[in-house]
Amino acid sequence: MKKIVDSQQMKQIDDYAIETIGIPSLVLMENAANQVVHHMADHISQEDIILVACGSGNNGGDGMAIARILLNRGYQVDVFFAGKESSLTTETAKQMAIIEKLDMVIWDSIDEINISNYTIVVDALIGIGLQADLSDDYMTVVNKINEHEGLVFAVDMPTGILADNGTVMKVAVQADYTISFGYRKIGQLLFPGSDYCGEVSIADIGFPPVAMESVSSHYYSYDQSDLAKVPRRKAYSNKGTFGRVLVIAGSENMSGAAYLSAKAAYRTGAGFVEVLTTESNRNIIQAQVPEAVLTTYNPDLLDDVDEKNKIKEAILRSDTIVIGPGIGIQETSHQLLDLVTLYVENPVVFDADAINVISNYYDTFPLLRNNTCVRLNEFSNTLPAQSIITPHLKELARLMDRSVSDLQDSLLTTADQCAKDSNLIYAIKDARTIVTHDHERYINDSGNSGMATAGSGDVLTGIIAGLLAQGLEPFEAAKLAVYIHGLAGDQAAKEKNEYSMMASDIIEALHVVLKK
């Protein structure tokens, strides 16, 4: 697990190390500079001509120390000072005094610099301290850096990106590599900021563990070590040991979503998967997933007692239920939701059309019909506790009665609103999926653009169900499933490519991920 922090939390860690522990700020600055040079070393040569762009704050001080260390190691390096001497921090003023005594070119006007003369640029203009739009002068500098055709290294954060949410403040440096200190920042994961960071490395600059632990962040992501949370397989077992999943999916002659969810649940380790779908899908589901038990219904007869009892029995014999993939938003789907909410006791995974049905029919949905408040808040208190909702932004916009653009501009705030006073778990699907519950926010950083393909969400739903069936707690199942889903997508991209991937490729890559 990797903690993620915002700019204020990182400043608190820095202050704790300096003021409480007593580590001099200049020592941390020197460590930071050495770490940046260390990360640069594999990408630069003695033939490179390097420009280090520095501001007045401590990020600029880091840059000046970087320039000095590079010079001492025999590199050709110049400095551009973009700030004001009157605004220099104490530490940066000391670094400036040092480099002024060295045989180094120090530019003070961007207009005098021919950026094409340099093969490497280091961005040490602002770092994580940015809180407002860039000034016109800094915008000019950023645009000049972005004209540069060589490699760009950003110190802690590319200039122009808010560390707290990834917002681009008018313009931003397009970095190839970002060396971040202590912890990854939220703005380095969320888009559009993530697109400007390039490859992000986390550098240890000497913050003692007690300083790092002095800040409690409710944002985090997973790494390979978290795969150990996948339930271990018992040697003495049978198919019932690993849980029974019911996938309520598909509609008239629409079987793909049911197939993908069911197969993903099996590939994730569920012992038994039953598919509940329309009679018209019988032959294709039996051919595509012969391992699954199939129960079908006639959508024209859902008012019939026998038909309802057949569905009720399927619900009652399951450990985990998925409802929504490909069911459509017709009255039949509404009736299926009625039956699930009436008979189910365990947490349910609500996906795709199940969410759309609730959005469209919340005023007549049995457990919601007397509610006239905002859909989301009323919805959260009517479903089994710990149920998992997996909307993409368009589905969530319908559920919350807001615009997609509004959600995109306030993704973290939206996650907070979903979790507030709710007993549900939300996996808000976007380029960076956020899983939110109570006070915790998991931000996923696995996956790639090849996963932006039809059926990918159905695969995720099946993975969640497979983990739930094996006994993981719902919040953990949702987080781990999102991470595994992304890893499988990354594996599929290696085997295919991001252009050619299909949802079924993600399923076929699951065995590689889970083997780890």
Steps between C-alpha positions, in 0.01 A plus 500: 500500500629844407390809687407800282513854637399851407725806513402598854566152636840492332582836652404365842742210454771742393433730799497206743837378374652847529337645810424196716778260398754774436623405152629820336300606196821531297578133572163394359556730203841346434352150528224594257751635249715189523196279447395692189850474353502129586174448308627709209826308468358213291355744245775757446858502376802730518412623151169644619455871558269550797285798601361510855205741533462624857246706692534695824361235733658187638427311180729751332757437773481129417563593137805712579647215708426261210685730260801517735517122543473447124778756444720328758451172314623648176171576325443813292230688691347847505243649737201716415366695799134582438419641842569822684799543731276679747285186526781249558450269797785482747616162370474598133690823563787290639491271195502806273803642681684173441433468128585866441857415610528218249592512132140470386272698271200639690230642274240743633297555182319224314501712185879476482501120508504288186332192642609290202861530622415270790443125484370469858279733707437469874179665625556631853277805471226445759451136603200410716447853634284624211156615617380736225526556125852561371600859442555618144878491554492140619266401218759637257769286666284188497414546133870543420586179686226316311658612171808307604543170311726321748426334833333696780539406867256651753610547861218373726218625271485643147441874514137588437343191661314520829641234730164462673285395204695498172342817360697682231529866591474644146819330375742244643844357433481175305755286684649170391601414856382630836704433814266540796618523860373285785160401366309514175270801476132478410553726198753254357236226481189686394448625147577728334801553728615141461546555127757772569713304748642234271665221696474573874766384746471538876828607659601452862662827609545413866163556663511272807209252536357694793469808278334301226258350751418840649247555222195281459378501140181323397626479139703200388564261212617140477819333384600141425529414869125551537433197280566302818149607605349263244350216711723195514368178351439223752630157407203329665217661305219464250322742271281617786809606693565782257151640485201512271452802273173593331544724195172665401592638161409520135171573327318386188772375262765696695728246666850655492492673838374186675774293340777744597388541861448129554830397347690768694346374825618149419848618398530687830434186699126470566405136550156516343345754262135510401375726223143630512402638161223494241405176326622643168859490628496134600692347212774759479568511876514121514748506213715786633509406869411132523629493860222736614161385622231669293160620620283679247179700522239621257494881518132502401402284796673665794165565668442124503546341844699203370738728310550716809564196716765375258684831533447510877655154537804604296544803723467303823750229404777748413773642722573800278276675248590716201216684330505741210738411217301518179153467658374816331274761659161361409226406746638145523824637646298697750322181606831314539627772732178476700557129554867536592437773757207306639680170563873567526679527833867510401673795330422529129713629213287752308643581159414663168128485421407426861631847582323652200171336597523641849577843355208488258242332720593600851160658560322168436767262625326328799750598767545848357156603383428721800826689472519825311847608617825475310523152350841413641431561868166320498636217288784430742271420792269257318739229385687230693780652706845475342356454151738609224396752235723517191397802290701666229465878502199513268312250716598683817390830347153355445491361851606829658302717257813692397699549181794284401723807465410604852609160632821508297591838646442384858580131510634497855212708632260267320661200668454673836133564424443137404650379826332753727231344719493195274525133580597420142834462322553690177750407231490815288639388165716745309853502359594492870230303677427612856355253750343683790343396826469672835812721531732299269580580136682242290642644174592236245807548283510169312355466150532675165305652211444160337248429775273774365308239305150354515465230764794604716264607778317167483833325560565718805159410639579131466835541675334680792242221527769231488689658789182556702399137453833388644442695817665839459325788673312714244721811521815294470350296216413817308846655542693185425280418201560843347875456546503145358279610210755770413795261534328253270443783255869587514591136439258483207655816354842333509369195319285692250527878502281782626335540158403136454383404850153366564327432831552126458877560487481641853334180620764285330775698674357445849686172545833679455416760764360254751798269453705772670 
